[in-house]
Amino acid sequence: MRYFIVFLSLAGFLVATLALRVHYNTGTEPCSINEHWDCGIVNHSSYSVIDHVPVAAIGMAGYLLLGVLALARRRILLLVGALIGLAFALYLSSIERNVLEVWCLYCVISQGIIALITLMSIIWLVTVERAKSRTRKADA
């Protein structure tokens, strides 16, 4: 399970890197599909930075942290980090939907990745806790 979460974290890091590239790019955007799907509009908006730090860079750091926590088998911290990341991604998606009224393909993919990491973290934690419980019952 942890290697799958690490794989998802690396995929999330890659997607966040692509979004950061769009943030700093002033040319034609690779995912400018139509008036409802345009990464450039989203990644150049005032919502794309927090205290002069691009949201995509925060995502890159977050995905790296989740990968390290998975490798270190820090299941509870991993779940907490994933839940924070999911909440932040949902907040950003609400901005895309309700404020900007434009979706970023990279952001939507990242939303799916962090949702999967959260789900896998829950499953991993529950599975390990159940196994520990069975072991304790067998030892008693």
C-alpha positions as CSV (number, residue, x, y, z in Angstrom):
1,M,0.0,0.0,0.0
2,R,2.7,2.5,0.9
3,Y,4.4,2.1,-2.5
4,F,1.2,2.9,-4.2
5,I,0.8,6.0,-2.1
6,V,4.4,6.9,-2.9
7,F,3.6,6.4,-6.6
8,L,0.5,8.7,-6.3
9,S,2.6,11.3,-4.4
10,L,5.2,11.3,-7.3
11,A,2.3,11.7,-9.8
12,G,0.9,14.5,-7.8
13,F,4.4,16.2,-7.6
14,L,4.6,15.9,-11.4
15,V,1.2,17.4,-11.9
16,A,1.9,20.3,-9.5
17,T,5.2,20.9,-11.3
18,L,3.3,21.2,-14.6
19,A,0.9,23.7,-12.9
20,L,3.9,25.7,-11.6
21,R,5.3,25.8,-15.1
22,V,2.1,27.3,-16.3
23,H,2.2,29.8,-13.4
24,Y,5.5,31.2,-14.6
25,N,4.8,30.8,-18.3
26,T,3.6,33.8,-20.3
27,G,3.2,32.0,-23.6
28,T,0.4,29.8,-24.9
29,E,-1.0,27.5,-22.3
30,P,-0.9,23.8,-23.0
31,C,-4.3,23.2,-21.4
32,S,-6.2,26.2,-22.8
33,I,-9.1,24.1,-24.1
34,N,-12.1,26.5,-24.1
35,E,-13.7,29.2,-22.0
36,H,-14.4,26.7,-19.2
37,W,-11.0,24.9,-19.2
38,D,-7.9,27.1,-19.0
39,C,-5.0,26.5,-16.7
40,G,-3.5,29.8,-17.6
41,I,-6.5,31.8,-16.2
42,V,-6.4,29.8,-13.0
43,N,-2.6,29.8,-12.5
44,H,-2.3,33.5,-13.2
45,S,-5.2,34.5,-11.0
46,S,-4.7,36.2,-7.6
47,Y,-5.8,32.9,-6.0
48,S,-2.8,31.1,-7.4
49,V,-0.4,32.5,-4.7
50,I,-0.4,32.6,-1.0
51,D,2.0,35.2,0.5
52,H,3.9,35.3,-2.9
53,V,4.3,31.5,-2.9
54,P,2.6,29.8,-5.8
55,V,-0.1,27.3,-4.8
56,A,1.5,24.8,-7.2
57,A,4.8,25.0,-5.3
58,I,2.9,24.3,-2.0
59,G,1.4,21.3,-3.7
60,M,4.8,20.1,-4.8
61,A,6.0,20.3,-1.2
62,G,2.9,18.7,0.1
63,Y,3.1,15.7,-2.3
64,L,6.8,15.2,-1.4
65,L,5.9,15.2,2.3
66,L,3.1,12.7,1.8
67,G,5.5,10.4,-0.1
68,V,8.1,10.6,2.7
69,L,5.5,9.9,5.4
70,A,4.3,6.9,3.4
71,L,7.8,5.5,3.0
72,A,8.4,6.1,6.8
73,R,5.2,4.2,7.6
74,R,3.8,7.2,9.5
75,R,0.2,6.3,8.8
76,I,-1.5,8.7,11.1
77,L,0.6,11.7,10.0
78,L,0.1,10.6,6.4
79,L,-3.7,10.6,6.9
80,V,-3.7,14.0,8.6
81,G,-1.5,15.4,5.8
82,A,-3.7,13.9,3.2
83,L,-6.9,15.3,4.8
84,I,-5.3,18.7,5.0
85,G,-4.3,18.4,1.3
86,L,-7.8,17.2,0.3
87,A,-9.5,20.1,2.2
88,F,-7.2,22.6,0.6
89,A,-7.8,21.1,-2.9
90,L,-11.5,21.2,-2.3
91,Y,-11.2,24.9,-1.3
92,L,-9.3,25.6,-4.5
93,S,-11.8,23.7,-6.6
94,S,-14.6,25.8,-5.0
95,I,-12.7,28.9,-6.1
96,E,-12.4,27.5,-9.6
97,R,-16.1,26.7,-9.8
98,N,-17.7,29.7,-8.0
99,V,-15.3,32.6,-8.4
100,L,-13.2,32.1,-11.5
101,E,-15.7,29.9,-13.3
102,V,-12.8,28.2,-15.1
103,W,-11.3,24.8,-14.4
104,C,-7.6,23.9,-14.6
105,L,-7.0,20.4,-16.0
106,Y,-3.9,20.0,-13.8
107,C,-5.8,21.1,-10.7
108,V,-8.6,18.6,-11.4
109,I,-6.1,15.8,-11.9
110,S,-4.4,16.8,-8.6
111,Q,-7.8,16.8,-6.9
112,G,-8.2,13.2,-8.0
113,I,-4.7,12.2,-6.8
114,I,-5.1,13.7,-3.4
115,A,-8.5,12.1,-3.0
116,L,-7.0,8.7,-3.9
117,I,-4.1,9.3,-1.5
118,T,-6.6,10.1,1.3
119,L,-8.7,7.0,0.5
120,M,-5.6,4.7,0.4
121,S,-4.3,6.3,3.7
122,I,-7.6,5.4,5.4
123,I,-7.6,1.9,4.0
124,W,-4.0,1.4,5.0
125,L,-4.5,2.7,8.5
126,V,-7.7,0.6,9.1
127,T,-6.1,-2.5,7.7
128,V,-3.0,-2.2,9.9
129,E,-5.1,-1.4,13.0
130,R,-7.4,-4.5,12.4
131,A,-4.3,-6.7,12.0
132,K,-2.9,-5.4,15.3
133,S,-6.2,-6.0,17.0
134,R,-6.4,-9.6,15.8
135,T,-2.8,-10.2,17.0
136,R,-3.6,-8.8,20.4
137,K,-6.7,-11.0,20.6
138,A,-4.7,-14.1,19.6
139,D,-2.1,-13.3,22.2
140,A,-4.6,-12.9,25.0
